[in-house]
C-alpha cells in the first residue's frame, strides 16, 4: 500500500460534519463557548 497518499494534512475547509450529534456540539461551541472564552480574556 502506498501510504504517501494517506499521509497529508486535511484542510478544515474541506471537511463537512453531517452527524446531528456533532452538529449540536459544534453549534454549542460556536455560540456559547467561544464568546464566553473571548469575553473572559478581555
DRENROGU-619472 format. One record per residue (C-alpha): x, z, y; residue in one letter. Coordinates in steps of 0.02 Angstrom, whole numbers, padded with zeros to 5 digits, always signed. Layout:
XZYA...
//
This chain:
+00000+00000+00000X+00064-00043+00173X+00047+00120+00271X+00104+00044+00435X-00071-00021+00472X-00143+00154+00446X-00014+00248+00545X-00054+00216+00728X-00144+00322+00858X-00328+00293+00890X-00394+00260+01063X-00531+00384+01103X-00621+00244+01195X-00640+00153+01029X-00725+00300+00941X-00913+00322+00937X-00994+00479+00869X-01164+00445+00794X-01193+00603+00694X-01328+00711+00775X-01233+00875+00744X-01077+00816+00834X-01176+00732+00973X-01257+00900+01013X-01089+00989+01009X-01008+00859+01122X-01152+00869+01246X-01137+01059+01249X-00951+01047+01288X-00982+00914+01421X-01123+01003+01511X-01080+01188+01488X-00905+01224+01426X-00804+01107+01538X-00894+01153+01700X-00875+01338+01659X-00690+01316+01625X-00663+01217+01785X-00761+01344+01887X-00662+01491+01820X-00496+01402+01854X-00534+01377+02039X
//
